[in-house]
């Protein structure tokens, strides 16, 4: 399950616009495909704004869970580097 989503380096893009590009949601099941879709969506936001060399990296941190636990938790962090105009 997704426990937290963090976006670093969004610059002057409104948080609501960044949030709309991210497919994953807190409290919902984690998917590597959805994490990648969010990364691509964030990259497109900056490309459309003229940042042709924008880079977005995603990193997943899985929490240690006790043996026998039914659900593990993951924090997803997107790091945005808008690049040059």
N, CA, C and O of each residue as an XYZ file, in Angstrom:
340
protein
N       0.833     -1.176      0.000
C       0.000      0.000      0.000
C       0.883      1.246      0.000
O       1.962      1.259      0.593
N       0.412      2.278     -0.666
C       1.142      3.541     -0.709
C       0.884      4.279      0.604
O      -0.261      4.576      0.944
N       1.958      4.571      1.335
C       1.802      5.269      2.599
C       2.006      6.772      2.461
O       1.459      7.554      3.238
N       2.803      7.174      1.460
C       3.107      8.596      1.302
C       3.651      8.854     -0.091
O       4.373      8.027     -0.647
N       3.300     10.012     -0.657
C       3.839     10.446     -1.949
C       4.445     11.828     -1.731
O       3.788     12.736     -1.223
N       5.721     11.971     -2.129
C       6.438     13.228     -1.944
C       6.915     13.711     -3.311
O       7.445     12.930     -4.102
N       6.722     15.009     -3.585
C       7.210     15.618     -4.818
C       8.209     16.696     -4.430
O       7.883     17.614     -3.678
N       9.429     16.582     -4.946
C      10.483     17.560     -4.668
C      10.834     18.305     -5.945
O      11.008     17.692     -6.998
N      10.941     19.640     -5.854
C      11.421     20.431     -6.983
C      10.371     20.792     -8.007
O      10.682     20.898     -9.193
N       9.145     20.983     -7.586
C       8.082     21.311     -8.528
C       8.132     22.716     -9.082
O       7.406     23.040    -10.022
N       8.982     23.558     -8.509
C       9.122     24.930     -9.015
C       7.840     25.720     -8.910
O       7.177     25.707     -7.873
N       7.485     26.414     -9.993
C       6.312     27.284     -9.978
C       5.041     26.586    -10.459
O       4.030     27.248    -10.694
N       5.075     25.273    -10.607
C       3.888     24.533    -11.035
C       2.975     24.350     -9.817
O       3.430     23.908     -8.762
N       1.697     24.685     -9.960
C       0.773     24.537     -8.831
C       0.705     23.083     -8.342
O       0.687     22.158     -9.155
N       0.669     22.881     -7.024
C       0.605     21.528     -6.472
C      -0.552     20.703     -7.025
O      -0.411     19.493     -7.205
N      -1.684     21.330     -7.295
C      -2.838     20.598     -7.829
C      -2.525     20.004     -9.205
O      -2.976     18.905     -9.527
N      -1.750     20.735    -10.014
C      -1.382     20.236    -11.342
C      -0.415     19.056    -11.221
O      -0.529     18.071    -11.951
N       0.536     19.168    -10.294
C       1.464     18.051    -10.068
C       0.700     16.832     -9.574
O       0.933     15.717    -10.038
N      -0.209     17.045     -8.635
C      -0.983     15.940     -8.067
C      -1.827     15.243     -9.131
O      -1.977     14.022     -9.104
N      -2.372     16.009    -10.060
C      -3.213     15.434    -11.115
C      -2.419     14.517    -12.046
O      -2.986     13.608    -12.652
N      -1.114     14.751    -12.162
C      -0.279     13.923    -13.047
C       0.121     12.602    -12.399
O       0.542     11.671    -13.085
N      -0.010     12.522    -11.091
C       0.407     11.317    -10.361
C      -0.772     10.359    -10.262
O      -1.846     10.725     -9.786
N      -0.561      9.141    -10.712
C      -1.627      8.139    -10.745
C      -1.808      7.471     -9.380
O      -2.932      7.174     -8.975
N      -0.708      7.238     -8.678
C      -0.767      6.585     -7.371
C      -1.479      7.479     -6.363
O      -1.468      8.704     -6.486
N      -2.097      6.852     -5.365
C      -2.776      7.585     -4.295
C      -2.450      6.943     -2.954
O      -2.274      5.729     -2.849
N      -2.375      7.794     -1.930
C      -2.151      7.286     -0.572
C      -3.255      6.307     -0.187
O      -4.431      6.530     -0.475
N      -2.857      5.223      0.466
C      -3.832      4.249      0.930
C      -4.285      3.256     -0.122
O      -5.068      2.355      0.176
N      -3.805      3.406     -1.351
C      -4.171      2.492     -2.441
C      -3.007      1.537     -2.725
O      -1.874      1.808     -2.327
N      -3.276      0.437     -3.402
C      -2.196     -0.512     -3.727
C      -1.116      0.122     -4.590
O      -1.406      0.940     -5.463
N       0.132     -0.262     -4.340
C       1.264      0.234     -5.104
C       1.428     -0.561     -6.391
O       1.193     -1.769     -6.425
N       1.836      0.136     -7.451
C       2.107     -0.486     -8.743
C       3.302      0.224     -9.374
O       3.315      1.450     -9.478
N       4.313     -0.553     -9.800
C       5.454      0.055    -10.481
C       5.008      0.740    -11.769
O       5.547      1.784    -12.134
N       4.027      0.160    -12.457
C       3.523      0.763    -13.696
C       2.910      2.131    -13.411
O       3.162      3.083    -14.151
N       2.118      2.242    -12.361
C       1.510      3.527    -12.026
C       2.554      4.531    -11.558
O       2.416      5.725    -11.823
N       3.596      4.074    -10.868
C       4.680      4.966    -10.470
C       5.360      5.542    -11.714
O       5.686      6.728    -11.755
N       5.570      4.702    -12.721
C       6.191      5.143    -13.973
C       5.266      6.088    -14.738
O       5.733      7.060    -15.332
N       3.975      5.815    -14.731
C       3.020      6.708    -15.396
C       3.035      8.088    -14.744
O       2.935      9.102    -15.436
N       3.158      8.134    -13.430
C       3.253      9.412    -12.726
C       4.529     10.151    -13.092
O       4.506     11.365    -13.297
N       5.641      9.430    -13.176
C       6.918     10.033    -13.559
C       6.814     10.633    -14.953
O       7.253     11.760    -15.180
N       6.236      9.886    -15.884
C       6.073     10.378    -17.256
C       5.132     11.587    -17.305
O       5.381     12.539    -18.045
N       4.061     11.548    -16.523
C       3.122     12.665    -16.489
C       3.758     13.934    -15.950
O       3.511     15.021    -16.473
N       4.573     13.811    -14.915
C       5.274     14.973    -14.367
C       6.273     15.527    -15.376
O       6.408     16.742    -15.516
N       6.964     14.649    -16.070
C       7.920     15.085    -17.091
C       7.203     15.875    -18.185
O       7.714     16.898    -18.641
N       6.038     15.417    -18.606
C       5.278     16.099    -19.655
C       4.860     17.502    -19.238
O       4.843     18.415    -20.063
N       4.525     17.681    -17.961
C       4.146     19.015    -17.477
C       5.277     19.997    -17.761
O       5.039     21.090    -18.274
N       6.492     19.614    -17.431
C       7.625     20.522    -17.596
C       8.037     20.659    -19.055
O       8.475     21.732    -19.470
N       7.908     19.609    -19.829
C       8.209     19.688    -21.258
C       7.259     20.663    -21.946
O       7.691     21.472    -22.768
N       5.973     20.594    -21.619
C       4.982     21.517    -22.199
C       5.248     22.965    -21.807
O       4.855     23.884    -22.525
N       5.910     23.175    -20.678
C       6.232     24.531    -20.221
C       7.574     25.012    -20.768
O       8.061     26.071    -20.371
N       8.173     24.245    -21.673
C       9.402     24.681    -22.315
C      10.682     24.146    -21.712
O      11.770     24.498    -22.169
N      10.582     23.314    -20.709
C      11.764     22.702    -20.088
C      12.074     21.398    -20.837
O      11.727     20.310    -20.377
N      12.728     21.524    -21.990
C      12.935     20.365    -22.854
C      13.866     19.314    -22.248
O      13.843     18.155    -22.662
N      14.675     19.708    -21.281
C      15.613     18.769    -20.672
C      15.196     18.386    -19.248
O      16.033     17.994    -18.434
N      13.924     18.502    -18.962
C      13.423     18.153    -17.629
C      13.650     16.668    -17.351
O      13.508     15.810    -18.222
N      14.010     16.409    -16.098
C      14.179     15.023    -15.661
C      13.371     14.817    -14.391
O      13.381     15.650    -13.485
N      12.679     13.703    -14.344
C      11.947     13.326    -13.142
C      12.362     11.909    -12.793
O      12.286     10.999    -13.620
N      12.801     11.738    -11.563
C      13.174     10.412    -11.079
C      12.194     10.013     -9.991
O      11.738     10.849     -9.211
N      11.878      8.732     -9.949
C      11.038      8.247     -8.861
C      11.829      7.238     -8.042
O      12.645      6.478     -8.564
N      11.564      7.256     -6.755
C      12.246      6.352     -5.833
C      11.207      5.778     -4.879
O      10.378      6.504     -4.331
N      11.265      4.481     -4.692
C      10.331      3.818     -3.805
C      11.086      3.307     -2.582
O      12.130      2.667     -2.712
N      10.558      3.589     -1.402
C      11.149      3.122     -0.146
C      10.127      2.235      0.549
O       9.085      2.706      1.005
N      10.438      0.954      0.623
C       9.533      0.011      1.263
C       9.850     -0.077      2.746
O      11.010     -0.215      3.136
N       8.820      0.003      3.566
C       8.987     -0.094      5.015
C       9.149     -1.551      5.408
O       8.555     -2.443      4.804
N       9.961     -1.777      6.429
C      10.071     -3.120      6.980
C       8.755     -3.462      7.660
O       8.193     -2.656      8.401
N       8.281     -4.653      7.399
C       7.033     -5.090      8.023
C       7.305     -6.332      8.860
O       8.173     -7.138      8.527
N       6.570     -6.478      9.932
C       6.750     -7.669     10.763
C       6.399     -8.935      9.979
O       5.536     -8.922      9.102
N       7.069     -9.995     10.305
C       6.796    -11.269      9.644
C       5.335    -11.639      9.847
O       4.808    -11.535     10.955
N       4.696    -12.065      8.793
C       3.295    -12.447      8.849
C       2.331    -11.308      8.578
O       1.120    -11.525      8.529
N       2.844    -10.095      8.399
C       1.949     -8.966      8.105
C       1.350     -9.137      6.721
O       2.012     -9.620      5.803
N       0.102     -8.742      6.578
C      -0.603     -8.932      5.315
C      -0.253     -7.870      4.273
O      -0.341     -8.124      3.072
N       0.142     -6.685      4.731
C       0.357     -5.572      3.812
C       1.671     -4.878      4.131
O       1.993     -4.633      5.294
N       2.428     -4.564      3.079
C       3.624     -3.737      3.269
C       3.295     -2.323      2.803
O       2.337     -2.107      2.060
N       4.095     -1.376      3.246
C       3.870      0.025      2.908
C       5.058      0.554      2.129
O       6.194      0.124      2.326
N       4.773      1.500      1.234
C       5.823      2.090      0.408
C       5.633      3.601      0.322
O       4.516      4.097      0.174
N       6.752      4.323      0.419
C       6.762      5.767      0.203
C       7.328      5.998     -1.182
O       8.375      5.450     -1.528
N       6.646      6.805     -1.976
C       7.083      7.115     -3.334
C       7.535      8.569     -3.367
O       6.805      9.463     -2.940
N       8.743      8.802     -3.876
C       9.312     10.149     -3.928
C       9.658     10.469     -5.384
O      10.394      9.729     -6.037
N       9.115     11.580     -5.876
C       9.440     12.069     -7.215
C      10.370     13.262     -7.065
O      10.058     14.211     -6.345
N      11.513     13.216     -7.743
C      12.468     14.330     -7.727
C      12.478     14.962     -9.115
O      12.794     14.311    -10.111
N      12.125     16.250     -9.158
C      12.006     16.949    -10.436
C      13.183     17.895    -10.613
O      13.504     18.686     -9.726
N      13.824     17.800    -11.781
C      14.880     18.726    -12.187
C      14.411     19.337    -13.499
O      14.548     18.717    -14.553
N      13.851     20.563    -13.445
C      13.258     21.152    -14.645
C      14.240     21.326    -15.806
O      13.824     21.285    -16.964
N      15.520     21.515    -15.526
C      16.467     21.727    -16.619
C      16.351     23.133    -17.178
O      15.678     23.996    -16.614
N      17.011     23.337    -18.279
C      17.028     24.655    -18.925
C      15.782     24.871    -19.771
O      15.055     23.937    -20.109
N      15.566     26.137    -20.100
C      14.469     26.506    -21.000
C      14.811     26.136    -22.401
O      14.015     26.365    -23.311
